[in-house]
Amino acid sequence: MFFLSERLEFPPVEKANAEGLLAVGGDLSPERLLLAYQNGIFPWFNEDSLILWWSPDPRMVLFPDNIKISKSMKKLMMSNRFRLTKNTCFEAVLEACSTIKRKGQEGTWITEEMKKAYLRLHIKGYAKSYEVWEADTLVGGLYGVDMGHFFCGESMFSTISNASKFAFIKLAQECQKRSAFIDCQLYTKHLESLGAIEIARADFMKLLQC
């Protein structure tokens, strides 16, 4: 187990344990967060925990060319039911992601400390939000960290069916245009259904260097 100091550094990701936990401590400054994402590391911890830094093996990613869109979803995408905006209400998306109830999950990992950290990244132009509207109501969205040739997805939410999926597909389509991929971090059946796959951490690290 590696305990971080004020020094801006991380141990090699190969030092992570079997669950992917790499280090403990440090801070959530923009500089440390960006260094983490550049090196395949992300923070994930509960409100009553120290800051935990992860680099799991395997890693869940989406290559936009592989995005899966069902017939019903294609129909929805072509309709005028939902409207997408970007970075118009980052704080609202962050708050919604932190408060939405999720099956099998108690509490939230998006603590007040995390909210402040990602708001700072947003102000610096790195953390971005995709918002989905039905008429004038925010019904879904996602946020993450845009590192140029890859987008680190952090969380998404929806209050009605398919709203977060709409945001994710729109993100994938934009990433496809600029030859970027999406770091989904951890496996879920939902992400797999959208075309994301698990790859070896070593392969993921090579992608970061491209």
Secondary structure, DSSP 8 states (H G I E B T S, - for coil): -EEE-SSS----GGG--TT-EEEEE----HHHHHHHHHTT-EE---TTS--EEE--SSEEEE-GGG----HHHHHHHHSSS-EEEESSSHHHHHHHHHHS--TT--S-S--HHHHHHHHHHHHTT-EEEEEEEETTEEEEEEEEEE-SSEEEEEEEEESSTTHHHHHHHHHHHHHHHTT-EEEEES--HHHHHTT-EEE-HHHHHHHHT-
